[in-house]
Amino acid sequence: MDFTAESKFVMTEQSLPKANQRLAEHLRVNHADERAAQTIYKGQHAVLRGHPQAGEIQHMMEQEHLDTFDTLLNDYKVRPSLFDPLWGAAGFMLGAATAALGPKTTLACTIAV
Ligand SMILES: [Fe+2]
């Protein structure tokens, strides 16, 4: 099965063969994962702004992985998760809540992510 970028112009997600449906599912899940991770860090940073740990969190808020999956979703015409806004809101709340509990909880959440 060929998953090269050349196929992106002739296939839509609805017309993809089964193997490509599997690829679409993986891309969608990984995109959702990156969305949640990004918003967890944003929630942590919102609470710990000015804390010595804030710089480390700022560093983890890199956008590169999410941008990569945004590009892949566009290239392969894969829609994001229907729950994408929910993952974003839930991630922010998880990040803010763990940060409010303290730096150790923040770090535990970060390691778990
Ligand atoms: Fe990442």
Residues whose N, C-alpha, C, O or C-beta is under 5 A from the ligand:
A	BS01	LIG	H65
